[in-house]
Amino acid sequence: SGTTSYLCRRVSKINHSCSPRASVLECADGMIRVVTTRPLLAGEELSICYSEAALFQPLAQRQATLQRKWGFTCGCDRCTGKLSTEEAGLWGLLERA
């Protein structure tokens, strides 16, 4: 199918968010690295998006994708409308692109 799956003990413990604070990268040296999208605040949860495809989908599609593939309904700040106006606006632009 052209996809690769990994089981990484530490990475597998990172929770999902549709407005992730990190991304998982497969590097040329075969290592898996978690890279933050911006500096994290003290106490802020590190999160990744479980689905690259869902990341840029509107809410209903994201929820359907996550439910179908991972069996949960996302309750992140983006899905519950708790993002700042600025961050919500940026995600809205990406959804419409």
C-alpha positions in Angstrom: 0.0 0.0 0.0 3.0 2.3 0.0 2.8 3.1 3.8 5.2 2.2 6.5 4.3 1.5 10.1 6.6 1.6 13.1 6.2 0.6 16.7 8.3 3.0 18.8 7.9 2.6 22.5 8.3 6.2 23.4 6.6 7.8 20.4 3.6 5.5 20.8 2.9 7.2 24.2 2.4 10.7 22.6 -1.3 11.7 22.4 -3.1 12.9 19.3 -4.2 16.5 18.6 -5.6 18.0 15.4 -3.4 21.1 16.3 -0.2 19.2 17.1 2.8 20.6 18.8 5.2 18.1 17.2 5.7 15.9 14.2 7.3 12.5 13.9 10.0 12.3 11.2 11.7 9.3 9.7 15.3 10.3 9.1 17.7 9.1 6.5 19.8 7.3 9.2 16.7 5.1 10.0 16.0 6.9 13.3 12.6 8.3 14.2 12.6 11.8 15.7 10.0 13.9 17.3 10.4 17.6 16.4 8.3 20.4 18.0 6.5 22.9 15.8 7.4 25.7 18.2 8.9 26.0 21.7 6.6 24.4 24.3 5.5 26.2 27.4 6.3 24.6 30.8 3.7 21.9 31.5 2.3 22.0 27.9 1.5 18.5 26.5 3.5 17.2 23.6 1.1 16.0 20.9 1.2 14.7 17.3 -1.4 14.2 14.7 -2.1 10.5 14.1 -3.2 11.1 10.5 -1.5 13.5 8.0 -4.6 13.3 5.8 -6.9 14.3 8.6 -4.7 17.2 9.7 -6.1 19.5 6.9 -9.6 18.2 6.8 -12.7 20.0 8.1 -14.0 18.9 11.5 -16.5 16.3 10.4 -14.1 14.6 8.0 -11.3 14.6 10.7 -13.6 13.1 13.2 -14.8 10.4 10.8 -11.2 9.6 9.8 -10.0 9.3 13.4 -13.0 7.2 14.4 -12.6 4.9 11.4 -8.8 4.4 11.7 -8.2 4.7 15.5 -11.6 4.3 17.1 -11.9 7.5 19.0 -13.6 10.9 18.8 -11.1 13.7 19.1 -11.6 16.2 21.9 -8.6 18.4 21.2 -8.8 22.2 21.4 -9.2 22.5 17.6 -12.1 20.0 17.5 -13.8 21.6 20.5 -13.4 25.2 19.3 -11.0 26.2 22.1 -8.1 27.5 19.9 -7.2 31.2 20.0 -8.9 33.2 17.2 -5.5 33.6 15.5 -4.7 29.8 15.5 -8.3 28.9 14.5 -8.0 31.3 11.6 -4.8 29.7 10.4 -6.2 26.2 10.6 -9.3 27.4 8.7 -7.0 28.7 5.9 -5.3 25.4 5.6 -8.6 23.4 5.6 -9.7 25.5 2.6 -6.5 25.3 0.7 
